[in-house]
Amino acid sequence: MKHINYFLFLMLALPFTGMAQYDEAELKKIISTASEQDLVVENSRMLQEGYLYHASLVADKLLQFDPESPNYNYRRGYIYLDMNSDFIKALPLLEKAATDIDKNYDMYSSNEKSAPTDAYFHLARCYHLMEQPDKAIEYFNRFINESLKGSPLIPYAKMNIKQCENAKKMIANARNYKVKNLGNVVNTSLPEYSPVISLDGSALYYTSRRKWEDTLTAANVKPDPRYNIYPEDIYVSYLDFDSTWMDPIKLEFCDPEQNEATIAVSSDERKIYVYQDITGAGDIYYSDFSSNKFNELNQFKARGVNTKYWETHCTVTPDGMHMYFVSDRSGGFGGRDIYKVSKLPDGEWSAPQNLGPKINTEFDEESPFIAIDNKTLYFSSNGANSMGGFDVFLTVRDEDNVWSDPINLGYPLNSCNDDLFYTTTVNGLKGYLTSFRKDGYGEKDIYEIENDFLGLNQLAVFKGKIKTVDNKPFPEDMGITVKCLDCGEELTRGVYPNMRNGLFYSALEPCRQYELIFHYNNGQTEFYKELVSTSCEKKYDEIYREVLLDVDKMEIVKYDTTRVVINDVEVKVGDEIGKVININPIYFDFDKFEIRPDAAVELDKIVAILNEHPTMEIELGSHTDCKGKMVYNDWLSQQRANSSAAYVKARITNPQRIFGKGYGERKLQAACPCEGKTEKKQYAKCPADQHQLNRRTEFVIVKLK
């Protein structure tokens, strides 16, 4: 990651005297014996040359000479902020620095006790990052009014004021996001960032600067002396059966002395795109997965993508036909811009095309991610529409290939710090991003974002899972051809299952008919075909197929169509819906079968599901408590079943697929025996809420297709 050296702006007129590089042990020895004046000079040179970690060691010593010095507090506060983005530690130091400001600040003299006017700017940054925009605006304005008029920080201060105004509005109108730090298995005290989530949400690829656990390798690799951080490496963590993240695994191609950072992963997890900085100013590479591992890195060779400039990130559409990438090359709109290349009929890539001024600004755009629908693009920008640093934005491409005006996704998905590298699971309702927040473990952490309003619509997804007899591995060249039969022009794409878990995905257009062709031997041998039609309703829909494959015979033993996905959860025939998704049983008053208001709320959820899945059939099973005679309870439970079914039938298509069945007191949820001579005595022993649990209707799937 490149840093803006704000301290350098103070010293542009000062001569360089050589790189301030030291062995850490040597530096500590020098610090212990050097004079205060020598340390001030050395600290200033280190700051000028960007060796912030070494500068921090010297600044700590200067604070021992004079803990109250606004000058020394400024130096240490600036380092915390610029080296680690640690606004929490920087804030009290910069508050002390701002108590004594001198426009004629002399940074090379130990007699200088004041801080420069830049202290106002950095203090404002801290308040901004602390989500105190009013105080930030106060100090940004103070900096603008009191600094030298030619200060290169003034444009940044003016832009930050606009961002603070945005932050006030967004914080006051917070959106319904659930934001969760992924915890100390994924995150450490060191930077973790650039998460890429698999479409099913079970694998998280990300970048970390942690030290290698291999002792021999780690002993030969020294941290970057500028920031005291190790080179970037790529890890993957898998979601365990209890929804916790497992210990991360470092990918095979990582070099202990080189930077490799995650960029993107294909939908089948057979290709990973990587940033590496051994060519150009930093370029895009890739690794293919085969023989149960990721292989060596190769530079992405499409014409015009990698240049002598900085290419930082990319995203590739699930069909592999389009790539969106980031570059700071000349000819853009300013800073880093997002570009696009597309596969041509001859298999070559087109020349890069800038996405234009609607998306790219005079500032920086970063970390694009294209959703499975090939038209919803997430990206980050640090321009005037941000609430601080980089924010995540969303834009959608229409049928004429025109992008909509980007929308800031709002608070608390976005914060006043940098929010980058947002990627989502298949339906768009869960995402992962990088941020530095108060509850974090280190400089950058990875967060999970859940929402109920960013889901994709007007999209069908073909989703499936390959299982094999005796769990034998299936051939790596096994795939599925997805061919649209009525799209106006032939539209065919290849889909390959994930070698780790057998899952496969493909986006489908709504209201279309497709042929699915299963094959192996590099597409030469076909062994199964099926026709499927997608819904014409404007909603998100999943077509699920589960295949049991006999690898020895390359024959399908079982082709399961008895599952669908509802609210991101797989359900199958025999499931009681309330146990797998958020729908409660409905309850009845004693000796009554009328639908209560609270029961209507739950029945309306069933209505919505049935209208989304017009072939699904459900049994509404109704029950009673054990008070009264069994024959009466059989009658009463059937009345409850009838009234429940009638409510649903009146509100769905194809109402004949709903039926109610009364079970009387035969399936008590709370055991309250009350038959025979002791009936009244036994009934009284059970509390009222236990009897209420027995007076219920439940919803069981009996057919899906």
GIWO-V305906 format. One line per field, one symbol per residue. psi: psi as a letter, one per 40 degrees, with the letter a starting at -180 (. if undefined). burial: I if it has 9 or more other ideal C-beta (glycine too) atoms within 8 Angstrom, else O. Layout:
# GIWO-V305906
psi->???
burial->???
This chain:
# GIWO-V305906
psi->hiihgdddddedeiiieihghiidddddddddeiidddddddddddddeegddddddddddddddgdehddddddddddddddefgdddddddddddeehhhdfhheeheeheiiidddddddddddddefgdddddddddddddeihdeheedddddddddddddddddddfiigihhhheieddiaeihhafihiideeehhhihifiiidhdddddehiihedefiiihihihhihidefihihihhidehhdeihhiidihidefehhhihifeiaehihiihihiffihaiiihhehhechaeahhdiiihideeeihhihifiieaehbhihihiihideeiiiiihheieddhaeahiigihhieeeehhiiiifaeeiehahihihihhaeefhiihihheiiediaeahhifhiiadeeehihihihideidadhihihhiifeeiiifhihhhihhiihefihiidehahhhhhefedihhhiihiihedeeiiihhiiifihihhhhiaffedhheiiihihiieigihihhhhhhhhhddefihdhhhffiihhfehhiihehhdeedighiiiiiihfieihiddddddddddddddddgeehhhhhhiiiaehiiddddddddddddddddddddeeiigeeehiihhebeeghdhhghfiadedddddddhidddddddgihihhheid.
burial->OOOOIIIIIIIOOOOOOOOIOIOIOOIIOIIOOOOOOOIIIIIIIIIIIIIIIIIIIIIIIIIOOOOOIIIIIIIIIIIIIIIOIIIOIIIOIIIIIIOIIIIOIOIOOOOIOIIIIIIIIIIIIIIIIIIOIOIIIIIIIIIIOIIOOOIOIIOIIIIIIIIIIIIIOIIOOIIOIOIOIIOOIIIIOIIIIIIIIIIIOOIIIIIIIOOIOOOOIIOOIOIIIOOOOIIIIIIIIIIOOOOOIIOIOIIOIIOIOIOIIIIIIIOIIIIIIIIIIOOIOIIIIIIOIOOOOIIOIOIIOIOOIIIOIIIIIIIIIIIOOIIIIIIIOOOIOOIIIIIIIIIOOOOOIIOIOIIOOIIIIOIIIIIIIIIIOIOIIIIIIIIIIIIIIIIIIIIIIIOOOOIIOIOIIIIOIIIIIIIIIIIIIIIIIIIIIIIIIOOIOIIIIIIIIIIOOIIIOOIIIIIIIIIIIOOOOIIOOIIIIIIIIOIOOOOOOIIIIIIOOIIIIIIIIIOIIIIIIIIIOOOOOOIIOOIIOIIOOOOIIIIIIIIIIIIOOIOIOOIIOOIIIIOOOOIIOOIOIIOOIOIOOIIIOOOOOOIIOOIIOIIIIIIOIIIIIOOIIIIIIIIIIIIOOOOOIIIIIIIIIIIIIOIIIOOIOOIOIIOIIIIIIOOIOIOIOIOOOOIOOIIOOIOOOIIIIIIIIIIIIOIIO
